[in-house]
């Protein structure tokens, strides 16, 4: 089954996702500049949220695998000198050349599940036991830990790796094809970047002493109503999680948790400065047996007006989406099993074919029910 998610989130002045100059990311669409949040930024905000972390089956993306393995070995009562040598050797397993690094970290950053880290430590411990002493263990090369390759294919990967995928150039860990596709979020309207000029005053300056600010600076920001789109192939997700103790149960748990995280979490960029914490004004979830994905982004190819007699950006964005859904339904008759529509502020706007929900939890419960029904 294919689950597609469409969201509209309206933000106040924020700088959620910066480019190399520190400005909010942007793009051109429909001939005008739009605000943009990269898919990488969105996925990180979802998977690191407390909501998704509560699922339990979460991984870690890091170059610090050698340090993590060393910690595991010390927990197994391995001699600290041997554990330190193992840490050095582990810096060479995440690259094809098997070269160790001087900084104590792997050459490339890799996404690991907790189970994979534990298995690496267990295989290293086995090698340590076989060698018997530090002098013999020092002779081993990183490429000699070949048994890790087969082990990686037998042990569970985490739910976030199963969703978002993993690409590595190391033979020690398998590539994982993502079961979820995530689009860059773009504003439904044209956007102009603005800049906040700020100063910091010295609290201890007295009257008559030097005048002026102790520091001056500026930070760019924008304010956008973003359209977000993602799709989840539940069959591919189940295949990725096949080594988990209860793959079906995990899928039924992970997808609603992800949808909750998508709604309730926001990117962390400059939040201490702007506090742009919002929830969606519209969530549309579609369930399809035939896996024909369709983004509704072209509802906004002509930007929603932000001026004139009716500058209701959010309301008009919701209307645009409802009209576009009706147009696509009539023109293409795509086989949607069910379409859930949740828009708490605009109860009179919806497409012709949908099931309206008044509470987001009810929509999530419906999603869990659809997944169970599809597996039955």
Secondary structure, 3 states (H helix, E strand, C coil): CEEEEEEEEECCCECCCECCCCCECEEEECCEEEEEECHHHHHHHHHCCHHHHCCCCCCEEECCHHHHHHHHHHHCCCCHHHHHHHHHHHCCCCCCCCCCCCCCCCCCCEEECHHHHHHHHHHHHHHHHHHCCHHHHHCCCHHHCCHHHHHHHHCCCCHHHHHHCECCCCCCCCCECCCEEECCEEECCCCCCEEEEEEECCCCCCCCCCCCCCEEEEEEEECCEEEEEEEEEHHHHHHHCCCCCCHHHHHHHHHHHHHHHHHHCCCCCCHHHHCCCCCCCEEEEEEECCCCCCCCHHHHCCCCCCCCCCCCHHHHHHHHHHHHHHHHHHHHCCCEEEEEEECCCCCCCCCCCCEECCCHHHHHHHHHHHHHHHHC
